[in-house]
Amino acid sequence: MCADTTWEPADPKPLNQRAVLGLVGSVMLGVAGFFALDLIRTVSGLGFLSGFGVVLVIELVAIVGVVLSTFHLHDD
């Protein structure tokens, strides 16, 4: 007796396009935040620590967007 060895992978669930756009946007925001410190300090006249605090908030918003988008990639 021979077992059935024909195995086919299941079709992947479609991705939630809003979550993908949110993920891409959050990653772009995070990358832009890395380079924004000098621009923020120049435009607003803030000191280093104040400008760094603004960049920190930008990075926190970006990571929250990445986490939420990742959780919603395969919503039904």
Number of C-alpha atoms within 10 A of each C-alpha: 3 4 5 6 6 5 6 6 5 6 6 7 10 10 13 16 13 12 20 17 12 21 23 15 16 23 17 12 17 22 13 14 19 13 11 17 20 13 11 19 17 12 8 9 11 15 12 13 11 14 19 18 13 18 20 16 12 18 20 13 14 22 17 13 21 20 13 15 22 15 11 17 18 15 10 8
